[in-house]
Amino acid sequence: MRRRFEQEDEGWEEKQKPEGISRGEMTGAVMAGASLLYGLMQDDLPVIFLTASFLFWQLRVFTVAFGPKKARIVKNVLQGLCLSLFVGAVILLFL
């Protein structure tokens, strides 16, 4: 029984590696970039925070280049930054 679980876990790390950015993610990043430019031109801080949050979230795909240990740290930092920017955008929206 234990051996079967070990064999199943061997390919787990390979399945977790991202293959790259899909077309939908790329389209979302382009739209977020356009929204970011709009927010910068109109001085709309919640839009800037929200789109920056999404763009930082998209950067998680490129953390594979840092190696397995550093990639995990960088992903966690990006996730925390994205979450704080999103919460900040929601708070600023209601102020």
Helices and strands as residue ranges (DSSP letters): H 2-10, H 12-16, H 23-42, H 45-58, G 59-66, H 68-94
